[in-house]
Amino acid sequence: MGKEDYVKAVKLGKKDYQMRMLRGVKPTLQVLDDILPEKGTYAERPLGLVQIPIDLIVGTKNSGRSNSFAGNFMPILREGTEFAAKWIGLSTSHVEEGIHTPIKAYEYMNKFYVEEGNKRVSVMKYFEADSIRGEVIRIIPKRTGDKENKIYFEFLDFYELAPINYVWFSQEGGFAKLQEAVGKKPGEKWTEDEIREFSFAYNRFATEFRAQGGNKLKATVGDAFLAFITLYGFSSIGEKTTSELKELIAKSWEEFQLLQEEQGIELKMKPNQEKKSLLSTIFPLSAPKLKIAFIYEKTPGTSAWTYSHELGRLYLEQTFPEELSTVSYECGTQETIDELIDGAIAAGCNLIFTTTPSFVQASVKAAIANPDVRIMNCSLHTSHRYIRTYYARMHEAKFLMGAIAGAMAENNRLLYIEDYPIYGSIANINAFALGAKMINPRVEVFLEWSARKDFNTDQKIRELNPSCISGKDMMIPEEASRFFGLYHMEGETPRNLAMPICHWGKFYEQLIRTIMDGKWKSDDSTTTKAINYWWGISSGVIDVICSQRLPIGTKRLSELLKATISSEQFNPFSGILYSQTGIAQPDPDKSLAPEEIMRMDWLAENVIGSIPKTEELKEQAEPVVRQQGVKQKEG
């Protein structure tokens, strides 16, 4: 039997050898000594006896035996050699009693290179074993700015908490997300039971994922596993039968395909401009009437954000009285959101707007389970294929607000109050600061966060005595307070100067028209990426309302700036841009790309303040920041 196995193994080896030759790559095993950096630039650390994943063994430590194997570790020496006899003996031994003697290997960048035991590895690979025991020495390179190097050092930090070597991610941040996804705190070590439970769940997922073609994707099994448990929860894998798990992986496949996209988001910066006849914007008689659900985290009476979306819902009903009906669901939480979405679907809603970033995961789960229902989530820079996301370019309005504030800043001090450090909010802060500085080069913007623990608005205003304050974008109905928009204090009384407007009604109207005119389906057919709608002043979604108290010259300045932004003659983030730590954008003729504005993680040089860490914020901020929080680069 061992002889027949050797013949088959040689055929597999020669086939792999020839395929590599045709691709112009080395046909035999990689040699660690050939790729190691020069001595003195790396450290060695013994790991002791380690269970080594077979798939991660890619070569030999030195060149001595590398040419006896093809690149897939299958033998290529002819039958009848001493090498063949030893391989056959190991093969027979493995079948009869198993191979128990550990190999010796080096690990470099989470790949393993055999120093002693190459034939044992070859036999185990031939019989498709999962792993082999080995005495391992880890080679640790110096830190660099290279992406793979950064991911490797994230792995090393994770390995100290959980000695797991079979999970890998293609993007930075994966190991920290995994730690969170399995319910562990940063820096918390895993128990042996937790490691065994994880191994069981991961292997169950990996088996089904590979069986459905996962090895053909550029994304790693780790990437897909993390995406899966982020959506469904880590415990869900153990709770599902094999057939249920297989079905859920199949339904989630477009999410896994999206993971291999370097830029997984296609931005729609403006509504479809294609002109349609009046008749083409009316549903055909056979088309089902749209029933639209709006799901809110809070009530319109207690939240300015929810109130603005509720106004959008009412606007929709007035605009399309015959074509659609709407219903709203309030007080959604992380505990109730699944139930609310399910309730909306059960009530016959075929389009659902979930109006806060913290509802993203629930939205994706519901969309996978209900492919005939369109689900959209109000969030920025969110990459999911089964839902679409939408947001407004509020930074354009904030730039205008900053220019107004700069003109009114008699003492050169402005206060900007933001809630959460999420995608979009940093751009809003910087746009306001840039607008203010354009009009008044001496102005400083003092940044405070309302979601920070122990924050007190009145106390900060008394301490800073700013000329103007930028607070909530609009008033909260039940509070009936004037502390919103851009205002200044006259004694204890706020006097409003301007207010940014996000006209969600116009946003929703234009989104509905993409469904009516068939553009929705054509968008899907022309891209494999996630679709994000991100509209601004040019689409009529964003505006600024100025108070009658504002000087006429300042009001005219605002209108002029608005016209240049709307016509795309001017971008608030154009030219040389300075951050608190240096030059953020050095080219005087360049504007930041939309993706750079979205992912902004720096503050303008005239901003006094910082981006808070999650632990500095109130508990209710955690779900939004976890989902949409700005990822700051390490200094």
N, C-alpha and C positions, 0 to 999 in steps of 0.2 A: 504493500500500500504506500509506503514511504517513497518508493522509487517512482510510482505513478504520480504522486504528488509533486515530486521534484520536476518531472517532465512538464507537468502543467504549470508549475511555478516559473520554469525557464521560458515557456511560451509567453506567459504574462510579462516577464521581464523583457524579453526581446521586443514584444509589441510596444511596451512603454518606451524602450530605448529608441526605437525607430521613430515614434511620434515626437519625441523630444528633439531628435536630430532634425526632423522636418521643420520643427518650430524654431530651430536655431539656438536651442538652449542645451546646457550640459546634460548628457544622457545618463550619467552615472550619479552616485550619491554626492550631496553637498559635503564639503570638508570644512569643519569649523575653523581649523588653523588658517584657512585661506581667507576667512571673512572677519576674523577677530581684529579689533583695533590694536595698535601697537602697545607693547608691554608698558605698564606704568599708567595706562589710561583707563584701566578697569580693575575691579576688585573681585576676589573669589570668595564664595561663602558656601561651606558644606551644608547640605540640607538633610543628610542622612538617608534613610530608606524611604523612598517615595513611590507611590503608585503612578506610573507614567502613562498618560493616554497614548495609545499606539499611533493615533493620527498625528500627534505632535512630534514623533520621532522622524526626523527628516534627513539625517546624515550621520557621518562618522566624525570622530574627534580629529583624526589625522588621515592621511591619504593611503595608508597601508592596505586597507581592505575596500576602499571606496569603489575601485574598478571591478570588483567581483559582483556588484549589484547594479541593476538599473536604478533610475531615480525613484522608483516606487518600492525599493528594497527587495524586489524579486531577483533571484540569482540569474546570472547570464553565462556562467561557466558550464562547459559541456559535461554531460553525464560521464562517469568513470573517473573523474578527478578526485583527489583527496577531499577537496572542498565539498563536492557533491555527496561523498560518502558521509561526511560529518553532518551535512544538512539533512540527509535521509535519516540518520540515526536520531537526530533531534526531533524530526517529524514523527517518527515512530514512538519516541518517548513521550511526546506531547499527547498523542492520541491515547496511549496506554495509561499514563500516570500523571501527565501534566508536566510543564516546565516550572520548576520552583526556584532555581538558582537565580538570584538577582543579577541584572546587568550592571555595568558602570557607565555613567553618562554625564555629560555636561549640559546644562540648560543655559541658553543665551537668547534673550528677547522672547522668552516663552516658547522656544523651539528646542528640541533635544537632539544631541549628537552623541553617538555611542562610542565609548572608548574600548569596552570589552563586552562582547555578547552580540555582535552583529548578526550572526546566523540565528540566534535565538529570536531576535527581533524579526528577522525575515520569515521564520516559521510562524511566529505569532501573527504577523501581518497576513500571511497566506491563509491562515485559518480564521481570519477576521476577528481576532480577539479585541476586546475593548482597551485593555491596558496590560502593562507588565511592570513588575517591581524592579526598582533599580536604586543603587547608591548614586546620588546626584550631587554635583558641585555646580552652584549657580555662579555665572559670570555677570557681574553688574557693571554696565558701562557708565561713563560720566553723563550727567544731565546735559541735554541740549534743548534747543527750541524745536527740534524735529517732532512732528506729530506722533510717529510711532514710539519715539523715545518717551514722550510725555505719557502716552497710554501705558507704556511698560512700567513707568514709575507709579502710576495709579494702581496698576496690578500689584506691584510690590507692597504698597500700603495696604491693599485689600488682603493680600496673602498673609500679612501679619495678624489679621483678624480672623481669617478663615483660610487654612491651607488648601485652597481649591485651585487647581492648575488647568482645568479643562474648559473654563469659560473665558472668552475673549470678545472684545468689542472693537468695532472699526472706527468709533468716534470717541473723543475725549469725554470724560464725565460718566461713562457707563458703569464703572465699578461703584461709584458713590450712589448712583441711582439704584443699582441692584441692592446695595446695603439697605437703602430706604424701602425699596419695593418688598423686601422680605420681612419688614417690620423691625429692623435693627437701627439703633441710633448711630450717628457718626462716631467711629472709634470703638464701638462695642464689639467685643469678641464673640465668636460663635461657639456653641457647645458641640461636642461630638455628635449628639443626637440631632442637632440642627443641621450639621453638615451632612449626615446620612439622609435626613429627610430631603434636603435640597438636592443631593445627588440623585435620589430616586425620582423626584419631580422633574429635574432637568433631563435625565436620561429618557424618561417617558416622552417628554416633549420632543427631544432631539430625534428620537427614533421615528416618530410620526412626521416631523418636519422634513427629515431627510427622505423618508419614504415618498413624500409628495413632491420631491424635486428641490428641496432646500439647498442641496450642494451646488445647484446651478446658479444660485443667487450670489451676488457679490457680498451681500450682508452676511455676517457670521451667525451661527446658531445662537450665540449669546445675544446678538442684536435682536433677533426675532423673539427669543425667550423673554428678554426684558420688556419688549413691546407688548407681548402677550400677557405677562403677569401684571403689568402696569394697568392694562385694560380690565382684566378679569380677576386680579388678585392672585397671590401666590398659592393660597390654600385651594383655589379652584381646580388646580391640576390633580391633586389627590382626591378631590370629591367627584371627579368625572370618570365615567367608564371609558374604555379605549375607543369605542365607537363615537362617544360624545366628544372626546378630545380630538379625534380625527376630523370630525365634522366641523368643529369650531376652528381648527387650524385652517381647513380648506376655506371656510367663510372669511377668514382674516387674511387671506393670501395677498390681497392688494396692499394691505398695510405692510407686509413683509417686503414686497417688491419696492415699495416707496423708500424703505430703509437704505437701499443701495444707491439712491440718487444723492449726489453731492449737494445739489441745491434742490431739495425736494418740494419746493413751493413755487407755484406760478402765480405771480401777482397780477390782478386785474386792477389797473390804476384808475380806470374810468369806465363808466357804463358803455355798453355796446352802442356805437354811434350810428349803426345801420338804420336808415329810415324805413319805416314800415307803413303800409297803407292802413287806413282806419279799420278796414275789414280784417286785416291780418292780425290785428291786436285783440280781436274778439275771439273768445273760445269757440271752436266749432261745436255744433249741437251735441256731438257725441262725447265731447271732453268732459270729464268729471269736474264738478265745481270744487274749487279749492276750499278746504277747511283748514285754517291756520291756527296753530297753538303758539302762544307766547308763554315761556316759562321764566318766572322772575325769582330771584333770590330773596328779595324783600318786597314790601308793598309799595305802591306808587306814593302813598302818603308819607312814608318814612325814609324814602331813598330818592335822591335827585336822579341817580342813574336809572332806576326803575321807572321813575316818573317820565323821563325823556323817552324811554321805549314805549311806555303806555300811550303817550301822545302819538307816537309813530303808529301804533296799532289802530288807534281811533282814526287817524288820517287815512290809513288803508281802507277801513270800512266806508269812509266817505267817498274815497276815490273809486272804489270798485264795489258799489252796493249790490250789483247783480252777479258779479263774477265770483265772489268769495264771501266767506264768513270767518270770524275770528273768535277765539276764546282765550282767556288768560288764566294761568295757574300761578299762585303766589306762594312765597315763603318756602321755596325749594332749598334744601340743605344737602350736604353730602350723604346724609342718611335717607333722605326722601326723594332725591332727584330721579332715581331709577323708577320709583313708583309713579311719579308725576308724568314722566315720559310715556311709560306704559299706559297710564290712564288716558293720555291724549291720543295715543294710537288706538286704544280700544274705543274711544269716542268718535273715531272716524277721521281724525286729522291726518292729512296727507302731506303737510308741510309744517315743520316745527322749528321755531327759533328759540334756542336756549341762550339767554342774554347775559351770561357771565362766563369768564374764562374757566372758572372752577368746575363748570359743567361739561368740559370737553370730553373726559373719559366716558362719562355716562352717555353722552351723545353718540360717540363712536360705537360703543357696545350696542346701543339701540339700533343704530343704522345698519350694523352687520346683521343683526337678528331680523330686521325689517327692511329688506332691500327696496321695497316699493314706496317707502316713506322718505321724503327729502328732509334732512335734518341739517340745520345751520347753527353754528355757534359763534357768538360775538367775542372774538379774541384775535390777537395779532401774532403773526409768525408761528402759526400752529400747523404742523405737518401731519395730516391724516387724509387718506384717500376716500373714506366712506362718508365723510361729511365735508361741507365747505364752511369756511370761516369768513367773517366780515368785520370790518372796523373802519373808522374814519380817520383821516389825516388831521387830527386835532392840532398837531404841531404847527400847521399853517395858521390857524386862528391864534395860537399862543404867541406866535411871532408878532402878529398885529397887536395883541394885547401888551406884549413887551415894549413895542415901539410907543404905544400910548403911555404906558407906565413910565418909560424913560423920559418922555416929554414932560410928565407931571412930577418927576422926582426932584423936589426942591432940595432935599438934603442928601440926595444920591443913594438913598437906602430903600430897597424894595424887599418885601417879604413874599415868598412863594410857598404855599402850603400844598403838598402833594399827599396822596393817600398811600399807594403801594408802589414799591420799586419793581414794576413789571414792564414788559415790552411796551414801548410807546410812551410811557411816562417820562423816561429820561430825555427822549427827543422833545417832549413838551417843555420840560424845564429848560433845556438848552436853547430851544427856539425862543422862548420868552427872554432869556438872558441875552441872546444875540440881538433880538429886536430892540431891547432896552439900550444895549451898548451902542448900536448903530446911531441912535438919536442922542445918547448921552454917554460919552466915552468913560466918564468917571463913576457911573452907576455900579452898585454892588447888589447882587440878588442873594438874600439870605434864605436858604432852603431849610424847610422843616417838614416833618412827616406826621400827618395826623394819626397814622396807624402805629406810630412809635409808642411804646409803653410810657405812661405818665405825661403824654403831651397835653399842653394846655394852651389853647389859642389866645385867650385874653392875656395870659402871662407873657407870652412871646411878643405880642404887640406892645405891651407896656415896656418890656425890656429893650426892644429894638427901635421903637418909635419910627416905623417906616413911613415914607411918603405915601406909598400905595401897597395894597395887599392883594395877591391873587389867591382866591380861595376856591371853594366848590364852584363848579361851572354854572350851576343854576340853583335856585332856591328849592328847599324841601317843603312841599305844600303844608304839612302839618306843623312845621316850625314857624312858617311865615316870617323868616328872618331875612334881613338885608345883607347878611354876611356871605355874599356869593359873587362870582365874577371878579372883576377888578374894582376895588373900592378904596377909599381913603377914610380916615377917621376924623370926624369933627367932634372933639370931646369924646363922648361915649357912643356917638351915633355914626354908623357907617353911611357913607355917601357913594352910591354906585356910579362908576365911570363907564364901564363897558362890560359886555357879557359874551363869552363864546357860545355859539349855537351849533349843536349837532342835530340836524333835522332828520331824525331817523325815519320819519314818514316818507320823505323823498327817497331816502335810501331803500326802504322796503318797497316802495312803489316801483323803482327801477329794477330791483331784483325780481319782483313779480313779473315784470314785463319780459325779462329774459326767459321765463318759463312760457309765457304766452306766445312769444315769437319763435320758440324753438331753439333759442341760443343756448339754453342750459345744456341740452344733450350734445350739441356740437362742441361745446367747451370740453366736455368729457372725452370726446372722441379724438381731440387734437392734442391731448397731453396725457402723460402718465404721472404727472405731479399732483400734489395737493393744490387745490384752488383757493386762493385768498382774495377777497374783494377789499380794496383799500382806496376809498374814494375821498376826494377833498373839495376844496373851494370850487374848482372848475366844474364839478358835477352838481353844484347847488346844495350839497349835503352840509358843508361847513360854512359858517359865516360869523360875523361879529356885529353885535348890536351896540351902538354907542349912545351914551346918555346925553340928554340935552344940556347937561352941566359941562360937557366937554367943550373946550375952546374950539371954535370953528376951524382954525388952522390945523389943529391936531386931528380933528375929524376928517378933514380933507387929506391929510397925510395917510391916515388909515385907509381911506378909499383908494388912494393911488397905489399903495403897497398891495392891497387886495387885488386890484386889477392886474398888476404885474405878475402876481403869483398865479392867478386864475388863467392867465394867458400863457403861462409857463415861460415868461421872459425872465423870471427871477425865482431862484430856489433859496429859501432861508439858510440852507446848509451849503452855500457855495463859497468859493475862494478859500484863502488860508484860514484855518480854524484852530484856535488855541484852547487847550484843555487846562485843567488845574496843574497838570504835570509836564506840559510841553506842547508841541505842535501835534494836533490830532489829524490835520489834513494840510499838507504842505503846498499843494499845487494851486496857484491863484486862478487858474482857468478851469478848475474841476469842481463839480458838485458831488456830494455824497450820493451813492446809489441808494435806492429804496431799501435794500437789504441792510445796508450800513446804518441807515437811520433807524430801522426797526431794532437792530441788535445793539444799538448804542449803549456803551457801558462806562462812559466817561462824562465828566461834568465840565462845562465851559469855565474859562479862567476867571470870570467875574462872578461865579457862583460860590457863595460861602456856605459850606455844608458838605455832606457826604452821602453815599448810597448805603443805607443800613443793611445789616445782616438780618437773616430771618429771626434769630433769637432775640433781636432788639425790638421786635414788633409784637403787637397784641395777638392773642390766639386766633381771632377771627380772620387775620390776614394770612394765616398759614396755607389754607387750600389754594388761594389765588397765587400766592408767591411760589408755592411748590410747582404749580402748573405753568405759570407765566413769568416767574421771577427772572430778572436780568442776571445773566451769568457773567460775573466780573472776572477778568483775567488776573492771574497772579502777578504781583509786581516783580 
